[in-house]
């Protein structure tokens, strides 16, 4: 039930993903000001923009919600929207260096083609699981997002706290 509560709170901030995967544009509903944000707030919502990689696994923008009181977090970006249509709960931990680590997996549909000498001998649809890990530093308002799907990719980003 903790995830449902996070999804409801985060969905208030997300008005619309425009053109989901292709555009990655994000419209934030600024009228959702129901949470106070002071110094050491228990609940923090961040809008992060990343330098994207060439393979497309790092989103241009993402929203993260961290709730230190309940030791939980959620993530939302264009790829998550494409797969789930809603934010996903993440594993959450606070590291010794002060950064917060969020970790989640996405199960993506994939089409695999096996070929031999340029002729297809097996073509099938399956799923691939991609693991995301975000390291967020609230002091410097920076984020590092890493992915793992056979090859790894990473992107650095800057974040702003949503008020």
N, C-alpha and C positions, 0 to 999 in steps of 0.2 A: 504494500500500500504506500510505502514511502516514495516509490517511483511515480505513482499516480499523482501525488501531491506536488512533486517536482515538475512533472509534465504540465500540470495545470498552471503553476506559477510562471514557468518559462514561456508557455504558449501565449500568455498575456503580452509578452515583449515582442513576439514575432507576429507581425501582421500578415506578411505574405512573402513567399519566395517567388521572385519573378523569374520565370523560365528555368526554374530549378537548376539542373546541372550545367546547362549551357552558359547562363548569365551569372550565377552565383550572387546576384544582387540581393540585398537584404533591406527590408523596410522595417524600421523599429517603431512600435507604437509608443510614442513618448507620453501618452496619457496614463500609462500604467505606473503611477507613482505611489503605490500602496505600501512600499517598504521603506523604512527610514535607513539611511546609510550614514553612519557616523564612525569615526575612527576605527574601532575594532568590531565592526558589524558581524553578526553571526551569519547572515546571508548576503552573498555578494554575487552580482550578475555582471559579466564582462562581455564586451563586444570586441573581438580580436580580428585584426586584418593581417594576413600572412603574405609573405613573398612566396608565390607558388612555384612548384617545380614543373619540369617539362612533362612528366608522365601523368599529371592530372589528379594524383591522389591527395594532394594537399589543397584544401579549399582556400578560396580567396578570403572568405569571412566565416566566422563562427561565433556562436554565443555559448558561454559556459556559465553555469550557476553552481556556486560552491556554498554549502551550508555547513559551517564548522561545528555548529551545535549538534546536528544529527550525524555528522561525519559522512556526508553524502554529497554527490555532485551529479550534474547532468550536462550533456553536450548536444548541440544542434548546429548543423550546417547543411549545405545543399545536398550532399550525398546521403546524409541521414534522412533528410526530407524525402529524397527519392525512394529510399528503401522503406522507411517507417512512417512517414508523414507526421512525425512528432519527435520531440527530443528523446534521447535515450539516457538511461541511468548509467553511471560509470562507477568503476572502482575508484576510491578516493583515498589518498594518503598525504600526510604532510611530511615533507622530508626534513632532515636535520639542517639543511642549508636554507630553510625557510620557504622554499618553493612548494607548490602544491602539485601533486601528480594525479592526473585523471587518466584512466585506461578503459577502453571499451573495444568491442569487436563488432564488425558488420559482416553479415553474410550476404554476398552479392551474387546475382545471377551471372553466369558466364557461359560462353559457347566455346567449346574446344574442338579444334579440327586436327586430326592426325593425318599426316600425308607421307607418302613414300614416292620419291621420284616425281614430285609435282602433281601427283594424282591423289585425291582424297579417298582414303579407305575407311575412315571413321569420323563421323561428325556428330557430336552430342552436346546437350545442354546440361549444365551442372551448377554448383555453387562454389564460390571461393570465399574464404574468410580472411578479412583484412583486420589487423590489429592496429589501433591508434593509441598513442600515448602523448598526452599534453603535459608539459611542465610549465606552470604559470607562476611568475614572480610578481606578487602584488605590490611590492615596494617600487620596483622599476617599471611596472606595468608592461612586462614583456612576456612572450610565450614562445615555446619551442614545441612544435608538433612533429612527431615521428610516426612513420607507418611501417608496417611489415607485411609484405605479400610477396614472398619469394625474394624480391629485392627490397631494400629499404629506401625510404625517401624522408626528407625532413624539410621543414620550413620555419623560419623565424618570423615572429610577428610582434606587433604592438597592440596593446589593449587599452580600452577605456572602460571605466566603471560606469554602468548605466544607472542613472538616477531617476 
